[in-house]
Amino acid sequence: MTVRHALLAILDQGPCYGYQLRAEYARRTGAAVNVGQIYTTLERLERDGLVANRGADDRGHVYWGITDPGRGHVSEWLGRPDPPNGRDELAHKVALAATLPGVDAAAVISRQRSDAIDRLAGIESASSVDVAGAIVRAAAAAQARAEIEWLDAAAVAVAVDPGAAAFPLSVERPRRGRPRESE
């Protein structure tokens, strides 16, 4: 989910001003977003014709409302599954650590595993008073459990032969750009 999609979905419920959108985003997702990102996103959504400035109230709050194309965009987004984003920062970090000479990949994995266990304990001890919080908490707990399971498998892989995956920088230089055209 992107902030863009979330703001559109919230605005589909009714006009809001920036700080109100920020609070609704946090309340509905359990995640924080910078207010500057809210306003930047609103400007892009307006540029794309998905929201419109509805004017300011007597306190100076500028309200934003969704347009018909914005409603269509939200409906389409909610109706399709989200594909994986292809960026798993932790997997990339562990893979990199395993390939760097002199780096203890097992220690990197162990620290991350300890953090995931602590995070899971915190998640499981927290309580939610609303359905959105319970849903987000359940997802976070499932992700932490999956992370621990994956880290255990990664630990086994690097324990088989520590340092076996490590390799120096390549001496081969990658080609840059397009080859020169013959004249």
Buried (B, 14 or more C-beta within 10 A) or exposed (E): EEBBBBBBBBBBEEBBBBEBBBEBBEEBBBEEBEEEBBBEBBEEBBEEEBBBEBEEEEEEBBBBBBBEEBBEBBEEBEEEEEEEEEEEEBEEBBBEBBBBEEBBBBEBBEEBBEBBBEBBEEBEEEEEEEEEBEBBBEEBBEBBBEBBEBBEEBBEBBEEEEBEBBEEEEEEEEEEEEEEEEE
